[in-house]
Amino acid sequence: MKQRLMVVALVALQSSATLAAPGTVRGNPEQGGAGYPVIPEPMLFDMVRPLGARRGELEANVLLTKGLNGSPLEWAPEVELAVADGFAVELELPMTGVRVDSFKMGLQGTFGTGFGGNFVHGVQYLGTIDRKSGIWGSSLLYLAGVRYDTHWSSITMIGAKAKDTRQPGQSVLLVNHSLFRDVGKTTTAGLEFNHEGGRDGGWVLLPQVHQRLGRRFVAQMGAGMEKPRGERKVALASLRVIREF
C-alpha cells in the first residue's frame, strides 16, 4: 500500500507540468546529444550516459552509499563510453569496503524521440558476475524520458532482473521512476523511487540534489529511506561524483 501511495505522489507531482512546446527544450553535445531532450540521470539506478549520447562521450564516476544503521560503506567506481551515437557501454566494480563484490557491465541504446523532441526512449542491459560464486546475473529494462517544460522532467525504467541466468523463470520486476526539477542553471532537485520484486527485493525513496561544478564535474547528493523486504526501514545517504571528459 505504501509503495502505491509513493507512485501516486510522484505522478501527482508530474501532473502539474505540461509538455514543453516543440523545440523549446533541446539537448546539447555535452548532455543528451543534439536533438534530444536534456533529462538528468537517476542517482542510484545509474544510466550509461544520457539517452542520445554522442559518439566519444566519456565519463568516470563513483557512487558511495551508506545505510545509517551501522552497515558497511558500499561504493562503485565505473567508466562509461558512448561508442556510437545513441549507444554506450560501461564497466563497473561494485565494492564493500576494500572488497570487490562483483564485476558489472552495461549496454544502453537509444531508440529515438517523439512529441516534438520532448520524449526519448531506449533500452538498457546490465550483466553482473558475482566474484565469490561466479554466478551471472542479468537485467533488461525499457527506458522512457520526458521533458515537460524548461524546469520539469522525468525518467522511467521498467524491466526484469534475473539474479542467476541459469534460472530465468525466477526473474523479478525492476522499476525506477525519477522526477526532476531544474532549480537553477547548474542545480537540479530530484526524487527517485526504486522497487525490486522478489523475496530479496524492497524499495528505496531518495530525494537528491545534482550540482554541476564547472564544465566537467557533477556532484549528486541524496538522503532517503530504504526498505528491504521483511526488514525494518533504514535511513540511507548517498553521494556520486562524476567527471566528464
Summary of the structure (lengths in Angstrom):
residues: 245
radius of gyration: 17.4
end to end distance: 43.7
largest distance: 51.5
contacts: 803
relative contact order: 0.17
helix: 7%
strand: 56%
